[in-house]
């Protein structure tokens, strides 16, 4: 037991031999991930700034499909998301070659799904047709969809590299990968949108090129001497079918779990765009701005996934539970506080992302300022959601959480959002109540949804049913 105790992550012993959570160790792992998330926020804000300066219609169009695109990426990239869980378990058990094997397996699977990405990109017109966008919005959304989905393989490959380095506790390397992508994204946006005149499509191509830069940066580090020596990353490249099957069994529900949430939110955002251009643009601004509260939450939650996985790999599930619970609550408190700060600063922040001279910009900013206070109402529970889902991911518990998200999202959230947003004759369906509250009503449904989801996942973690899972 002494040998196991010495290898447990974030554990500190006092003079009496009692164990405590070493928050300094947690922060040492989490801070690079928080900065990594900050870089992702900067990347999103950069995209929104460039797109917002094209037109309010362009901002609404991208907002209409952005979450749906992310949902597709999550479904296709589940095997890459599984890398962190498998690498952390292997690292905790000191089976270092298996950690590198998980990264290579994800890269092979990414290569195999590339034709699917391209086909979905060209099918964008037919996939978006049922949502009934105005012709101008539909045209701009289609211009963004094709290159962004068609080049999704670069984002999925970058996730595999970051998942490997996060799983082995080298979070500073993951930050470097994200930073390289963010810097490249700003340069490519300016080049493609304005210099080449590609408009909305240029922003999508810029994201693809930036993700390719991030992947190449991480892949070079993956094959350099320190990692090659410890993890034999240059010897584990051959695909092994038992590893592929294991990664798919974990990765498919792991991708479906956040995809159900993200695609649900994509449909919600499409509702706001269908209701009106101002409501759609305001929703997009608020969504991207509130990702600043998401930054510390996902950073700490991702660290928790690594710590939980390494603790389980080292053979101590009780310590994994104790450590995970503390980090979940820490993420919830931080996100709740930041949500309130963002709502207070909204009148000064939102005008930065509106096109000067656009007749709809002022109305979108006014509405967005009100929506920020509604968004602040659920940030604490979103912290519970993120922390609990990532701890469950670290434990390999992905099927039941995925099954929990689907009914809460699709049977509660979306019907409520439709009912609260549309007046009679405006929405997609007539059999639901229709109150016609617009974006304010839609965001009220978001509050109900996040409270239910965060509470459900936290109770799943507290049940400790995940202790019976063996990867």
Buried (B, 14 or more C-beta within 10 A) or exposed (E): EEEEBEBBBBBEEEEEEEBEBBBEBBBBBBBBBBBBBBBBBBBBBBBBBBBBBBBBBBBBBBBBBBBBBBBBBBBBBBBBBBBBBBBBBBBBBEEBBBBBBBBBBBBBBBEEBBEBBBEBBEEBEEBBEEBEBBEBBBBBBBBBBBBBBBBBBBBBBBBBBBBBBBBBBBBBBBBBBBBBBBBBBBEBBBBBBBEEEBBBBBBBBBBBBBBBBBBBBBBEBBEEEEBBEEBBBBEBBEBEEEBBEBBBBBBBBBBBBBBBBBBBBBBBBBBBBBBBBBBBBBBBBBBBBBBBBBBBBBBBBBBBBBBBBBBBBBBBBEBBBBBBBBBBBBBBBBBBBBBBEBBEBBEEBBBEBBBEEBEBBEBBBEBBBBBBBBBBBBBBBBBBBBBBBBBBBBBBBBBBBBEBBBEBBBEBBBBBBBBBBBEEEBBBEEEBEBBBBBBBBBBBBBBBBBBBBBBBBBEBBEEBEBBEBEB
